[in-house]
Amino acid sequence: MGISNNQKGYTLIELLVSMAIFAVLLLGLLAGLIAAYNISTKNLIRDEAIKIAQEYIEEKRGTAFDNINSESRTVTRQIRNTNVQFAINSNVSTELANEVKRLTVTVSWTYQGKTYSYNIETLVRKE
């Protein structure tokens, strides 16, 4: 009873090679998923910064004209179970014979060791 050369099936080496190829494919897929998650989180944080800047401008538009001044503050928001701290810096300059104020708002934050910022500007007229 000898072993014939035309037996069907996989050898141990073929199985190990196919498992190694499958593992490399899974690692590539995992790296892609992690990159997509990081990009998505970065976009969520940026969207939150835009919302914070818009809320700040609306708050200042509801403030008496003479009380609109430059200031700095921080806000913390929870994004994907992580607290993200945003720094809000506003700069006010007076234009057109003290009838208009230019309000520039910069919201900055740090994500994965890199600092990002969003700027928005508006004019507020004295009523």
C-alpha positions in Angstrom: 0.0 0.0 0.0 1.9 3.0 -1.2 0.8 6.6 -1.4 -0.1 7.6 -4.9 1.1 10.9 -6.4 -2.4 12.0 -7.4 -3.9 12.3 -4.0 -6.2 15.3 -3.6 -6.0 17.7 -0.6 -3.8 20.3 0.9 -0.4 19.8 2.4 0.5 21.5 5.6 2.8 23.9 3.8 0.0 25.0 1.4 -2.2 25.6 4.4 0.4 27.7 6.2 1.1 29.8 3.1 -2.6 30.4 2.5 -3.1 31.4 6.2 -0.1 33.8 5.9 -1.6 35.4 2.8 -5.0 35.7 4.6 -3.3 37.3 7.6 -1.6 39.9 5.5 -4.9 40.7 3.8 -6.6 41.1 7.2 -3.8 43.4 8.5 -4.3 45.6 5.4 -8.0 45.7 6.0 -7.5 46.5 9.6 -5.1 49.3 8.8 -7.7 50.7 6.3 -10.4 50.6 9.0 -8.2 52.4 11.5 -7.4 55.1 9.0 -11.0 55.5 8.1 -11.9 55.8 11.9 -9.2 58.4 12.5 -10.3 60.5 9.5 -14.0 60.2 10.6 -13.1 61.3 14.1 -11.0 64.2 12.8 -13.9 65.4 10.7 -16.3 65.1 13.7 -14.0 67.2 15.8 -13.7 69.8 13.0 -17.5 69.9 12.6 -17.8 70.5 16.4 -15.2 73.3 16.2 -17.3 75.0 13.4 -20.4 74.6 15.6 -18.6 76.2 18.5 -17.5 79.1 16.5 -20.9 79.7 15.1 -22.5 79.5 18.6 -19.9 82.0 19.9 -20.7 84.5 17.1 -24.4 84.1 17.7 -23.9 84.7 21.4 -21.9 87.9 20.6 -24.5 89.1 18.1 -27.0 89.0 21.0 -24.7 91.0 23.2 -24.9 94.8 23.5 -22.6 96.5 21.0 -20.4 98.1 23.6 -19.9 94.8 25.4 -18.4 93.0 22.4 -14.7 92.7 23.3 -11.8 90.5 22.6 -11.5 87.5 24.9 -10.3 83.9 25.3 -12.0 80.9 26.7 -12.0 77.1 26.6 -14.8 74.7 25.9 -14.8 70.9 26.4 -17.0 68.6 24.3 -17.3 64.9 24.3 -16.7 63.3 20.9 -16.8 59.5 20.6 -16.3 59.0 24.4 -13.3 61.3 24.4 -13.2 64.8 25.9 -11.8 67.3 23.4 -10.8 70.7 24.6 -11.3 73.7 22.2 -9.7 77.1 22.8 -11.8 80.0 21.6 -10.0 83.3 20.9 -11.8 86.3 19.7 -10.4 89.5 18.3 -12.5 92.6 18.0 -11.6 95.7 15.9 -13.7 98.8 15.4 -14.3 100.2 12.0 -16.4 102.9 10.3 -16.2 105.6 13.0 -17.1 103.2 15.8 -20.3 102.0 14.1 -19.1 98.5 13.1 -17.1 95.9 14.9 -15.2 93.2 13.1 -15.3 90.0 15.2 -12.8 87.4 14.3 -13.1 84.0 16.1 -10.5 81.3 16.1 -11.3 77.9 17.5 -8.3 75.6 17.9 -7.9 72.0 19.2 -5.3 69.2 19.2 -5.9 65.8 17.8 -3.2 63.1 17.7 -0.5 65.5 18.6 -1.3 68.0 15.8 -3.0 71.4 16.4 -5.8 72.4 14.1 -7.8 75.7 13.9 -10.9 77.1 12.4 -11.4 80.9 11.7 -14.6 82.7 11.1 -15.2 86.4 10.8 -18.3 88.7 10.9 -19.3 92.3 11.2 -21.6 93.6 13.9 -23.3 96.9 13.4 -24.2 99.3 16.1 -28.0 99.8 16.3 
